[in-house]
Amino acid sequence: MLYFCKNNFEMITVIPDTPDHVAAFKASGEVTKEDFENLVLPHVEAKVKVFDELNYLLLLNTDVDNFTFGAWIQDVLLGLKNLTKWNRIAIVTDQKGVQNFTDIFSVLMPGEVKSYPCSDLANALFWCANGNEKDD
């Protein structure tokens, strides 16, 4: 599974070949409200329905400025709707500001929240699925 932190695709896609109990997404280019409504929300709702918890990974291949206002609103609604179901959240990005925000935000969220650099995607996915990190 190879994912790079820069590309020309514009949208959110599901990352294939991940454990069944993990909702894993890659955001690239402009991310819109429709991306959340048509893909993220139904995918997350299906995971919560089956597993009664949410393990969520977001590979952020785009600048946060590329999220439209509607996308941010949908992201907030996703968080609020599933507030008691959050188990583990991994944010994978090379943007230091997003990593810092994620680390600070982690104290406010139920469940565990961690940020990882793009080069550590495999470890982020392993942690999100298992709650511990790979032994090197």
PATOR-971635 format. One record per residue: residue number from 1; residue in one letter; x, y, z of N, C-alpha, C in turn. Coordinates in Angstrom, 2 decimals. Example, Ala and Ser with C-alpha at 12.3 -4.5 7.8 and 13.67 -1.06 7.14 Angstrom:
BEGIN
<atom seq="1" type="A" n_x="13.19" n_y="-5.69" n_z="7.80" ca_x="12.30" ca_y="-4.50" ca_z="7.80" c_x="13.20" c_y="-3.30" c_z="7.80"/>
<atom seq="2" type="S" n_x="12.85" n_y="-2.25" n_z="7.08" ca_x="13.67" ca_y="-1.06" ca_z="7.14" c_x="12.90" c_y="0.03" c_z="7.87"/>
***
This chain:
BEGIN
<atom seq="1" type="M" n_x="0.85" n_y="-1.16" n_z="0.00" ca_x="0.00" ca_y="0.00" ca_z="0.00" c_x="0.90" c_y="1.23" c_z="0.00"/>
<atom seq="2" type="L" n_x="0.89" n_y="1.98" n_z="-1.08" ca_x="1.71" ca_y="3.18" ca_z="-1.18" c_x="0.81" c_y="4.40" c_z="-1.33"/>
<atom seq="3" type="Y" n_x="1.01" n_y="5.36" n_z="-0.45" ca_x="0.29" ca_y="6.63" ca_z="-0.54" c_x="1.32" c_y="7.73" c_z="-0.32"/>
<atom seq="4" type="F" n_x="1.29" n_y="8.70" n_z="-1.18" ca_x="2.22" ca_y="9.80" ca_z="-1.07" c_x="1.46" c_y="11.03" c_z="-0.58"/>
<atom seq="5" type="C" n_x="2.18" n_y="11.94" n_z="0.02" ca_x="1.52" ca_y="13.09" ca_z="0.62" c_x="1.26" c_y="14.22" c_z="-0.36"/>
<atom seq="6" type="K" n_x="1.58" n_y="14.07" n_z="-1.59" ca_x="1.28" ca_y="15.09" ca_z="-2.59" c_x="0.81" c_y="14.41" c_z="-3.86"/>
<atom seq="7" type="N" n_x="-0.31" n_y="14.86" n_z="-4.39" ca_x="-0.80" ca_y="14.37" ca_z="-5.67" c_x="-1.79" c_y="15.36" c_z="-6.25"/>
<atom seq="8" type="N" n_x="-2.38" n_y="15.02" n_z="-7.38" ca_x="-3.26" ca_y="15.96" ca_z="-8.06" c_x="-4.73" c_y="15.59" c_z="-7.98"/>
<atom seq="9" type="F" n_x="-5.09" n_y="14.55" n_z="-7.26" ca_x="-6.49" ca_y="14.17" ca_z="-7.12" c_x="-7.19" c_y="15.19" c_z="-6.23"/>
<atom seq="10" type="E" n_x="-8.47" n_y="15.38" n_z="-6.48" ca_x="-9.22" ca_y="16.33" ca_z="-5.67" c_x="-10.44" c_y="15.66" c_z="-5.08"/>
<atom seq="11" type="M" n_x="-10.39" n_y="15.32" n_z="-3.79" ca_x="-11.54" ca_y="14.73" ca_z="-3.12" c_x="-11.08" c_y="13.97" c_z="-1.88"/>
<atom seq="12" type="I" n_x="-12.04" n_y="13.28" n_z="-1.31" ca_x="-11.74" ca_y="12.31" ca_z="-0.26" c_x="-12.02" c_y="10.93" c_z="-0.84"/>
<atom seq="13" type="T" n_x="-11.12" n_y="10.00" n_z="-0.58" ca_x="-11.31" ca_y="8.62" ca_z="-1.01" c_x="-11.09" c_y="7.71" c_z="0.19"/>
<atom seq="14" type="V" n_x="-11.69" n_y="6.54" n_z="0.13" ca_x="-11.46" ca_y="5.52" ca_z="1.15" c_x="-10.13" c_y="4.86" c_z="0.84"/>
<atom seq="15" type="I" n_x="-9.31" n_y="4.69" n_z="1.85" ca_x="-8.05" ca_y="3.97" ca_z="1.68" c_x="-8.39" c_y="2.48" c_z="1.68"/>
<atom seq="16" type="P" n_x="-8.07" n_y="1.78" n_z="0.59" ca_x="-8.41" ca_y="0.35" ca_z="0.51" c_x="-7.48" c_y="-0.51" c_z="1.36"/>
<atom seq="17" type="D" n_x="-7.88" n_y="-1.74" n_z="1.53" ca_x="-7.05" ca_y="-2.75" ca_z="2.21" c_x="-6.67" c_y="-2.36" c_z="3.63"/>
<atom seq="18" type="T" n_x="-7.63" n_y="-1.81" n_z="4.36" ca_x="-7.41" ca_y="-1.51" ca_z="5.77" c_x="-8.28" c_y="-2.45" c_z="6.60"/>
<atom seq="19" type="P" n_x="-7.98" n_y="-2.61" n_z="7.87" ca_x="-8.81" ca_y="-3.49" ca_z="8.70" c_x="-10.28" c_y="-3.05" c_z="8.67"/>
<atom seq="20" type="D" n_x="-11.17" n_y="-4.02" n_z="8.75" ca_x="-12.60" ca_y="-3.74" ca_z="8.64" c_x="-13.11" c_y="-2.73" c_z="9.65"/>
<atom seq="21" type="H" n_x="-12.53" n_y="-2.69" n_z="10.83" ca_x="-13.03" ca_y="-1.82" ca_z="11.89" c_x="-12.41" c_y="-0.42" c_z="11.87"/>
<atom seq="22" type="V" n_x="-11.68" n_y="-0.08" n_z="10.81" ca_x="-11.06" ca_y="1.24" ca_z="10.67" c_x="-11.67" c_y="1.97" c_z="9.48"/>
<atom seq="23" type="A" n_x="-12.14" n_y="3.19" n_z="9.71" ca_x="-12.60" ca_y="4.07" ca_z="8.63" c_x="-11.39" c_y="4.93" c_z="8.24"/>
<atom seq="24" type="A" n_x="-10.79" n_y="4.62" n_z="7.11" ca_x="-9.56" ca_y="5.29" ca_z="6.69" c_x="-9.80" c_y="6.05" c_z="5.39"/>
<atom seq="25" type="F" n_x="-9.41" n_y="7.33" n_z="5.39" ca_x="-9.65" ca_y="8.20" ca_z="4.25" c_x="-8.38" c_y="8.95" c_z="3.86"/>
<atom seq="26" type="K" n_x="-8.32" n_y="9.30" n_z="2.58" ca_x="-7.26" ca_y="10.16" ca_z="2.07" c_x="-7.91" c_y="11.40" c_z="1.48"/>
<atom seq="27" type="A" n_x="-7.51" n_y="12.58" n_z="1.94" ca_x="-8.03" ca_y="13.85" ca_z="1.43" c_x="-6.96" c_y="14.49" c_z="0.55"/>
<atom seq="28" type="S" n_x="-7.35" n_y="14.84" n_z="-0.67" ca_x="-6.43" ca_y="15.44" ca_z="-1.63" c_x="-7.12" c_y="16.57" c_z="-2.37"/>
<atom seq="29" type="G" n_x="-6.38" n_y="17.62" n_z="-2.69" ca_x="-6.97" ca_y="18.73" ca_z="-3.42" c_x="-8.07" c_y="19.39" c_z="-2.63"/>
<atom seq="30" type="E" n_x="-9.11" n_y="19.85" n_z="-3.32" ca_x="-10.23" ca_y="20.51" ca_z="-2.64" c_x="-11.17" c_y="19.47" c_z="-2.05"/>
<atom seq="31" type="V" n_x="-11.52" n_y="19.65" n_z="-0.81" ca_x="-12.45" ca_y="18.75" ca_z="-0.11" c_x="-13.74" c_y="19.53" c_z="0.14"/>
<atom seq="32" type="T" n_x="-14.86" n_y="18.94" n_z="-0.27" ca_x="-16.13" ca_y="19.65" ca_z="-0.22" c_x="-17.12" c_y="19.00" c_z="0.75"/>
<atom seq="33" type="K" n_x="-18.19" n_y="19.72" n_z="0.99" ca_x="-19.30" ca_y="19.22" ca_z="1.79" c_x="-19.83" c_y="17.92" c_z="1.19"/>
<atom seq="34" type="E" n_x="-19.93" n_y="17.87" n_z="-0.12" ca_x="-20.44" ca_y="16.68" ca_z="-0.80" c_x="-19.54" c_y="15.46" c_z="-0.57"/>
<atom seq="35" type="D" n_x="-18.23" n_y="15.68" n_z="-0.47" ca_x="-17.32" ca_y="14.57" ca_z="-0.16" c_x="-17.70" c_y="13.94" c_z="1.17"/>
<atom seq="36" type="F" n_x="-18.00" n_y="14.77" n_z="2.15" ca_x="-18.39" ca_y="14.26" ca_z="3.46" c_x="-19.76" c_y="13.60" c_z="3.41"/>
<atom seq="37" type="E" n_x="-20.73" n_y="14.26" n_z="2.76" ca_x="-22.10" ca_y="13.73" ca_z="2.71" c_x="-22.19" c_y="12.42" c_z="1.94"/>
<atom seq="38" type="N" n_x="-21.45" n_y="12.33" n_z="0.83" ca_x="-21.59" ca_y="11.18" ca_z="-0.05" c_x="-20.66" c_y="10.02" c_z="0.28"/>
<atom seq="39" type="L" n_x="-19.58" n_y="10.28" n_z="0.98" ca_x="-18.62" ca_y="9.20" ca_z="1.24" c_x="-18.30" c_y="9.03" c_z="2.72"/>
<atom seq="40" type="V" n_x="-17.82" n_y="10.07" n_z="3.35" ca_x="-17.32" ca_y="9.94" ca_z="4.72" c_x="-18.44" c_y="9.56" c_z="5.69"/>
<atom seq="41" type="L" n_x="-19.52" n_y="10.33" n_z="5.71" ca_x="-20.59" ca_y="10.07" ca_z="6.68" c_x="-21.20" c_y="8.67" c_z="6.54"/>
<atom seq="42" type="P" n_x="-21.57" n_y="8.23" n_z="5.33" ca_x="-22.13" ca_y="6.88" ca_z="5.22" c_x="-21.12" c_y="5.79" c_z="5.62"/>
<atom seq="43" type="H" n_x="-19.86" n_y="5.98" n_z="5.24" ca_x="-18.82" ca_y="5.00" ca_z="5.57" c_x="-18.63" c_y="4.91" c_z="7.09"/>
<atom seq="44" type="V" n_x="-18.55" n_y="6.06" n_z="7.74" ca_x="-18.38" ca_y="6.10" ca_z="9.20" c_x="-19.60" c_y="5.51" c_z="9.89"/>
<atom seq="45" type="E" n_x="-20.79" n_y="5.89" n_z="9.44" ca_x="-22.01" ca_y="5.36" ca_z="10.05" c_x="-22.08" c_y="3.84" c_z="9.95"/>
<atom seq="46" type="A" n_x="-21.65" n_y="3.29" n_z="8.83" ca_x="-21.64" ca_y="1.83" ca_z="8.66" c_x="-20.67" c_y="1.17" c_z="9.63"/>
<atom seq="47" type="K" n_x="-19.50" n_y="1.78" n_z="9.81" ca_x="-18.51" ca_y="1.22" ca_z="10.76" c_x="-19.05" c_y="1.25" c_z="12.18"/>
<atom seq="48" type="V" n_x="-19.63" n_y="2.38" n_z="12.56" ca_x="-20.17" ca_y="2.52" ca_z="13.93" c_x="-21.30" c_y="1.52" c_z="14.15"/>
<atom seq="49" type="K" n_x="-22.14" n_y="1.34" n_z="13.15" ca_x="-23.26" ca_y="0.41" ca_z="13.28" c_x="-22.77" c_y="-1.03" c_z="13.51"/>
<atom seq="50" type="V" n_x="-21.74" n_y="-1.42" n_z="12.81" ca_x="-21.22" ca_y="-2.78" ca_z="12.92" c_x="-20.35" c_y="-2.97" c_z="14.16"/>
<atom seq="51" type="F" n_x="-19.46" n_y="-2.00" n_z="14.44" ca_x="-18.45" ca_y="-2.18" ca_z="15.49" c_x="-18.74" c_y="-1.42" c_z="16.77"/>
<atom seq="52" type="D" n_x="-19.73" n_y="-0.52" n_z="16.76" ca_x="-20.13" ca_y="0.27" ca_z="17.93" c_x="-19.01" c_y="1.14" c_z="18.48"/>
<atom seq="53" type="E" n_x="-18.04" n_y="1.44" n_z="17.66" ca_x="-16.98" ca_y="2.38" ca_z="17.99" c_x="-16.38" c_y="2.87" c_z="16.69"/>
<atom seq="54" type="L" n_x="-15.58" n_y="3.93" n_z="16.78" ca_x="-15.01" ca_y="4.50" ca_z="15.57" c_x="-13.50" c_y="4.62" c_z="15.70"/>
<atom seq="55" type="N" n_x="-12.82" n_y="3.89" n_z="14.84" ca_x="-11.38" ca_y="4.04" ca_z="14.64" c_x="-11.23" c_y="4.72" c_z="13.29"/>
<atom seq="56" type="Y" n_x="-10.65" n_y="5.92" n_z="13.30" ca_x="-10.69" ca_y="6.82" ca_z="12.14" c_x="-9.28" c_y="7.26" c_z="11.80"/>
<atom seq="57" type="L" n_x="-8.92" n_y="7.13" n_z="10.53" ca_x="-7.62" ca_y="7.61" ca_z="10.07" c_x="-7.87" c_y="8.55" c_z="8.90"/>
<atom seq="58" type="L" n_x="-7.22" n_y="9.70" n_z="8.93" ca_x="-7.28" ca_y="10.66" ca_z="7.83" c_x="-5.87" c_y="10.97" c_z="7.37"/>
<atom seq="59" type="L" n_x="-5.58" n_y="10.61" n_z="6.13" ca_x="-4.33" ca_y="10.97" ca_z="5.47" c_x="-4.59" c_y="12.29" c_z="4.77"/>
<atom seq="60" type="L" n_x="-3.99" n_y="13.34" n_z="5.28" ca_x="-4.25" ca_y="14.69" ca_z="4.78" c_x="-3.20" c_y="15.05" c_z="3.74"/>
<atom seq="61" type="N" n_x="-3.56" n_y="14.89" n_z="2.46" ca_x="-2.68" ca_y="15.16" ca_z="1.33" c_x="-2.91" c_y="16.54" c_z="0.75"/>
<atom seq="62" type="T" n_x="-3.53" n_y="17.39" n_z="1.50" ca_x="-3.88" ca_y="18.71" ca_z="0.99" c_x="-3.77" c_y="19.71" c_z="2.13"/>
<atom seq="63" type="D" n_x="-3.61" n_y="20.94" n_z="1.80" ca_x="-3.58" ca_y="21.99" ca_z="2.81" c_x="-4.97" c_y="22.13" c_z="3.40"/>
<atom seq="64" type="V" n_x="-5.06" n_y="22.39" n_z="4.68" ca_x="-6.38" ca_y="22.53" ca_z="5.32" c_x="-7.19" c_y="23.67" c_z="4.69"/>
<atom seq="65" type="D" n_x="-6.53" n_y="24.62" n_z="4.06" ca_x="-7.25" ca_y="25.70" ca_z="3.36" c_x="-8.07" c_y="25.18" c_z="2.19"/>
<atom seq="66" type="N" n_x="-7.79" n_y="23.97" n_z="1.72" ca_x="-8.53" ca_y="23.39" ca_z="0.61" c_x="-9.82" c_y="22.70" c_z="1.05"/>
<atom seq="67" type="F" n_x="-10.12" n_y="22.70" n_z="2.34" ca_x="-11.41" ca_y="22.22" ca_z="2.82" c_x="-12.40" c_y="23.38" c_z="2.70"/>
<atom seq="68" type="T" n_x="-13.49" n_y="23.18" n_z="1.98" ca_x="-14.48" ca_y="24.24" ca_z="1.86" c_x="-15.17" c_y="24.42" c_z="3.21"/>
<atom seq="69" type="F" n_x="-15.86" n_y="25.54" n_z="3.37" ca_x="-16.58" ca_y="25.81" ca_z="4.61" c_x="-17.58" c_y="24.69" c_z="4.89"/>
<atom seq="70" type="G" n_x="-18.28" n_y="24.24" n_z="3.86" ca_x="-19.24" ca_y="23.15" ca_z="4.02" c_x="-18.58" c_y="21.87" c_z="4.49"/>
<atom seq="71" type="A" n_x="-17.36" n_y="21.61" n_z="4.02" ca_x="-16.63" ca_y="20.42" ca_z="4.45" c_x="-16.31" c_y="20.51" c_z="5.94"/>
<atom seq="72" type="W" n_x="-15.89" n_y="21.70" n_z="6.39" ca_x="-15.59" ca_y="21.87" ca_z="7.82" c_x="-16.83" c_y="21.65" c_z="8.67"/>
<atom seq="73" type="I" n_x="-17.97" n_y="22.16" n_z="8.21" ca_x="-19.22" ca_y="21.98" ca_z="8.95" c_x="-19.56" c_y="20.49" c_z="9.04"/>
<atom seq="74" type="Q" n_x="-19.43" n_y="19.78" n_z="7.94" ca_x="-19.72" ca_y="18.34" ca_z="7.93" c_x="-18.74" c_y="17.58" c_z="8.84"/>
<atom seq="75" type="D" n_x="-17.49" n_y="18.01" n_z="8.86" ca_x="-16.50" ca_y="17.38" ca_z="9.73" c_x="-16.87" c_y="17.57" c_z="11.20"/>
<atom seq="76" type="V" n_x="-17.30" n_y="18.76" n_z="11.56" ca_x="-17.74" ca_y="19.04" ca_z="12.93" c_x="-18.97" c_y="18.20" c_z="13.27"/>
<atom seq="77" type="L" n_x="-19.92" n_y="18.12" n_z="12.34" ca_x="-21.12" ca_y="17.32" ca_z="12.58" c_x="-20.78" c_y="15.84" c_z="12.74"/>
<atom seq="78" type="L" n_x="-19.83" n_y="15.36" n_z="11.96" ca_x="-19.36" ca_y="13.98" ca_z="12.10" c_x="-18.84" c_y="13.74" c_z="13.50"/>
<atom seq="79" type="G" n_x="-18.04" n_y="14.68" n_z="13.99" ca_x="-17.49" ca_y="14.55" ca_z="15.34" c_x="-18.54" c_y="14.57" c_z="16.41"/>
<atom seq="80" type="L" n_x="-19.50" n_y="15.47" n_z="16.29" ca_x="-20.54" ca_y="15.58" ca_z="17.31" c_x="-21.50" c_y="14.40" c_z="17.28"/>
<atom seq="81" type="K" n_x="-21.87" n_y="13.96" n_z="16.09" ca_x="-22.82" ca_y="12.87" ca_z="15.96" c_x="-22.27" c_y="11.58" c_z="16.56"/>
<atom seq="82" type="N" n_x="-20.98" n_y="11.36" n_z="16.45" ca_x="-20.37" ca_y="10.12" ca_z="16.91" c_x="-19.50" c_y="10.33" c_z="18.14"/>
<atom seq="83" type="L" n_x="-19.75" n_y="11.39" n_z="18.89" ca_x="-18.89" ca_y="11.78" ca_z="20.00" c_x="-18.60" c_y="10.64" c_z="20.96"/>
<atom seq="84" type="T" n_x="-19.60" n_y="9.88" n_z="21.32" ca_x="-19.38" ca_y="8.82" ca_z="22.30" c_x="-18.80" c_y="7.55" c_z="21.69"/>
<atom seq="85" type="K" n_x="-18.68" n_y="7.51" n_z="20.37" ca_x="-18.19" ca_y="6.31" ca_z="19.68" c_x="-16.72" c_y="6.38" c_z="19.30"/>
<atom seq="86" type="W" n_x="-16.11" n_y="7.57" n_z="19.39" ca_x="-14.70" ca_y="7.72" ca_z="19.00" c_x="-13.83" c_y="6.83" c_z="19.87"/>
<atom seq="87" type="N" n_x="-13.01" n_y="6.01" n_z="19.24" ca_x="-12.07" ca_y="5.16" ca_z="19.96" c_x="-10.65" c_y="5.64" c_z="19.71"/>
<atom seq="88" type="R" n_x="-10.21" n_y="5.57" n_z="18.45" ca_x="-8.88" ca_y="6.08" ca_z="18.08" c_x="-8.99" c_y="6.90" c_z="16.81"/>
<atom seq="89" type="I" n_x="-8.26" n_y="8.02" n_z="16.79" ca_x="-8.21" ca_y="8.90" ca_z="15.62" c_x="-6.74" c_y="9.15" c_z="15.30"/>
<atom seq="90" type="A" n_x="-6.35" n_y="8.84" n_z="14.06" ca_x="-5.00" ca_y="9.11" ca_z="13.59" c_x="-5.09" c_y="10.12" c_z="12.45"/>
<atom seq="91" type="I" n_x="-4.37" n_y="11.23" n_z="12.61" ca_x="-4.28" ca_y="12.23" ca_z="11.54" c_x="-2.86" c_y="12.15" c_z="10.99"/>
<atom seq="92" type="V" n_x="-2.76" n_y="11.88" n_z="9.70" ca_x="-1.47" ca_y="11.68" ca_z="9.05" c_x="-1.23" c_y="12.84" c_z="8.09"/>
<atom seq="93" type="T" n_x="-0.19" n_y="13.61" n_z="8.39" ca_x="0.11" ca_y="14.80" ca_z="7.59" c_x="1.53" c_y="15.27" c_z="7.87"/>
<atom seq="94" type="D" n_x="2.09" n_y="15.98" n_z="6.92" ca_x="3.40" ca_y="16.62" ca_z="7.15" c_x="3.25" c_y="18.09" c_z="7.53"/>
<atom seq="95" type="Q" n_x="2.02" n_y="18.55" n_z="7.67" ca_x="1.78" ca_y="19.94" ca_z="8.06" c_x="1.95" c_y="20.07" c_z="9.58"/>
<atom seq="96" type="K" n_x="2.98" n_y="20.73" n_z="10.00" ca_x="3.30" ca_y="20.84" ca_z="11.43" c_x="2.17" c_y="21.51" c_z="12.22"/>
<atom seq="97" type="G" n_x="1.53" n_y="22.51" n_z="11.64" ca_x="0.43" ca_y="23.18" ca_z="12.32" c_x="-0.72" c_y="22.23" c_z="12.60"/>
<atom seq="98" type="V" n_x="-1.03" n_y="21.37" n_z="11.65" ca_x="-2.10" ca_y="20.40" ca_z="11.84" c_x="-1.69" c_y="19.36" c_z="12.88"/>
<atom seq="99" type="Q" n_x="-0.44" n_y="18.94" n_z="12.84" ca_x="0.05" ca_y="17.98" ca_z="13.84" c_x="-0.04" c_y="18.59" c_z="15.24"/>
<atom seq="100" type="N" n_x="0.38" n_y="19.84" n_z="15.38" ca_x="0.32" ca_y="20.50" ca_z="16.68" c_x="-1.12" c_y="20.66" c_z="17.16"/>
<atom seq="101" type="F" n_x="-2.02" n_y="21.09" n_z="16.26" ca_x="-3.43" ca_y="21.23" ca_z="16.61" c_x="-4.01" c_y="19.89" c_z="17.04"/>
<atom seq="102" type="T" n_x="-3.69" n_y="18.83" n_z="16.31" ca_x="-4.19" ca_y="17.49" ca_z="16.63" c_x="-3.73" c_y="17.08" c_z="18.02"/>
<atom seq="103" type="D" n_x="-2.47" n_y="17.32" n_z="18.33" ca_x="-1.94" ca_y="16.94" ca_z="19.64" c_x="-2.61" c_y="17.73" c_z="20.77"/>
<atom seq="104" type="I" n_x="-2.88" n_y="19.00" n_z="20.54" ca_x="-3.55" ca_y="19.82" ca_z="21.55" c_x="-5.02" c_y="19.41" c_z="21.66"/>
<atom seq="105" type="F" n_x="-5.67" n_y="19.21" n_z="20.52" ca_x="-7.07" ca_y="18.83" ca_z="20.45" c_x="-7.33" c_y="17.48" c_z="21.11"/>
<atom seq="106" type="S" n_x="-6.32" n_y="16.64" n_z="21.16" ca_x="-6.48" ca_y="15.28" ca_z="21.69" c_x="-6.97" c_y="15.25" c_z="23.13"/>
<atom seq="107" type="V" n_x="-6.66" n_y="16.28" n_z="23.92" ca_x="-7.11" ca_y="16.29" ca_z="25.32" c_x="-8.61" c_y="16.59" c_z="25.44"/>
<atom seq="108" type="L" n_x="-9.22" n_y="17.13" n_z="24.39" ca_x="-10.64" ca_y="17.47" ca_z="24.42" c_x="-11.53" c_y="16.35" c_z="23.88"/>
<atom seq="109" type="M" n_x="-10.97" n_y="15.43" n_z="23.16" ca_x="-11.75" ca_y="14.38" ca_z="22.49" c_x="-11.83" c_y="13.13" c_z="23.35"/>
<atom seq="110" type="P" n_x="-12.98" n_y="12.48" n_z="23.33" ca_x="-13.03" ca_y="11.15" ca_z="23.93" c_x="-12.21" c_y="10.20" c_z="23.06"/>
<atom seq="111" type="G" n_x="-11.70" n_y="9.17" n_z="23.62" ca_x="-10.86" ca_y="8.25" ca_z="22.86" c_x="-9.45" c_y="8.79" c_z="22.75"/>
<atom seq="112" type="E" n_x="-8.65" n_y="8.13" n_z="21.95" ca_x="-7.25" ca_y="8.51" ca_z="21.77" c_x="-7.08" c_y="9.19" c_z="20.41"/>
<atom seq="113" type="V" n_x="-6.25" n_y="10.22" n_z="20.38" ca_x="-5.99" ca_y="10.97" ca_z="19.15" c_x="-4.49" c_y="11.16" c_z="19.03"/>
<atom seq="114" type="K" n_x="-3.95" n_y="10.84" n_z="17.85" ca_x="-2.52" ca_y="11.02" ca_z="17.59" c_x="-2.31" c_y="11.57" c_z="16.18"/>
<atom seq="115" type="S" n_x="-1.22" n_y="12.30" n_z="16.02" ca_x="-0.81" ca_y="12.73" ca_z="14.69" c_x="0.46" c_y="11.99" c_z="14.29"/>
<atom seq="116" type="Y" n_x="0.60" n_y="11.78" n_z="13.00" ca_x="1.76" ca_y="11.08" ca_z="12.45" c_x="2.22" c_y="11.80" c_z="11.18"/>
<atom seq="117" type="P" n_x="3.52" n_y="11.79" n_z="10.89" ca_x="3.98" ca_y="12.30" ca_z="9.59" c_x="3.61" c_y="11.30" c_z="8.49"/>
<atom seq="118" type="C" n_x="3.54" n_y="11.76" n_z="7.27" ca_x="3.16" ca_y="10.89" ca_z="6.14" c_x="4.08" c_y="9.68" c_z="6.01"/>
<atom seq="119" type="S" n_x="5.34" n_y="9.86" n_z="6.35" ca_x="6.29" ca_y="8.75" ca_z="6.25" c_x="5.97" c_y="7.62" c_z="7.23"/>
<atom seq="120" type="D" n_x="5.09" n_y="7.88" n_z="8.19" ca_x="4.75" ca_y="6.89" ca_z="9.22" c_x="3.30" c_y="6.40" c_z="9.07"/>
<atom seq="121" type="L" n_x="2.78" n_y="6.42" n_z="7.84" ca_x="1.40" ca_y="6.01" ca_z="7.59" c_x="1.13" c_y="4.58" c_z="8.06"/>
<atom seq="122" type="A" n_x="2.03" n_y="3.67" n_z="7.77" ca_x="1.81" ca_y="2.27" ca_z="8.16" c_x="1.68" c_y="2.14" c_z="9.67"/>
<atom seq="123" type="N" n_x="2.50" n_y="2.84" n_z="10.42" ca_x="2.43" ca_y="2.79" ca_z="11.87" c_x="1.15" c_y="3.44" c_z="12.38"/>
<atom seq="124" type="A" n_x="0.73" n_y="4.54" n_z="11.74" ca_x="-0.52" ca_y="5.21" ca_z="12.12" c_x="-1.70" c_y="4.26" c_z="11.93"/>
<atom seq="125" type="L" n_x="-1.73" n_y="3.56" n_z="10.82" ca_x="-2.82" ca_y="2.62" ca_z="10.55" c_x="-2.78" c_y="1.46" c_z="11.55"/>
<atom seq="126" type="F" n_x="-1.59" n_y="0.96" n_z="11.84" ca_x="-1.45" ca_y="-0.12" ca_z="12.82" c_x="-1.95" c_y="0.33" c_z="14.18"/>
<atom seq="127" type="W" n_x="-1.56" n_y="1.54" n_z="14.61" ca_x="-2.01" ca_y="2.06" ca_z="15.90" c_x="-3.53" c_y="2.24" c_z="15.91"/>
<atom seq="128" type="C" n_x="-4.06" n_y="2.80" n_z="14.83" ca_x="-5.49" ca_y="3.04" ca_z="14.75" c_x="-6.27" c_y="1.73" c_z="14.86"/>
<atom seq="129" type="A" n_x="-5.75" n_y="0.68" n_z="14.28" ca_x="-6.42" ca_y="-0.62" ca_z="14.30" c_x="-6.22" c_y="-1.38" c_z="15.61"/>
<atom seq="130" type="N" n_x="-5.05" n_y="-1.22" n_z="16.23" ca_x="-4.66" ca_y="-2.08" ca_z="17.36" c_x="-4.46" c_y="-1.39" c_z="18.68"/>
<atom seq="131" type="G" n_x="-4.27" n_y="-0.08" n_z="18.68" ca_x="-4.06" ca_y="0.64" ca_z="19.93" c_x="-2.62" c_y="0.63" c_z="20.43"/>
<atom seq="132" type="N" n_x="-1.74" n_y="0.05" n_z="19.65" ca_x="-0.31" ca_y="0.12" ca_z="19.97" c_x="0.45" c_y="0.30" c_z="18.66"/>
<atom seq="133" type="E" n_x="1.72" n_y="0.60" n_z="18.78" ca_x="2.51" ca_y="0.86" ca_z="17.59" c_x="3.37" c_y="-0.34" c_z="17.25"/>
<atom seq="134" type="K" n_x="3.77" n_y="-0.40" n_z="16.00" ca_x="4.61" ca_y="-1.52" ca_z="15.53" c_x="5.94" c_y="-1.50" c_z="16.27"/>
<atom seq="135" type="D" n_x="6.44" n_y="-2.68" n_z="16.53" ca_x="7.80" ca_y="-2.80" ca_z="17.04" c_x="8.74" c_y="-2.80" c_z="15.85"/>
<atom seq="136" type="D" n_x="9.76" n_y="-1.99" n_z="15.92" ca_x="10.72" ca_y="-1.95" ca_z="14.79" c_x="11.72" c_y="-3.07" c_z="14.87"/>
***
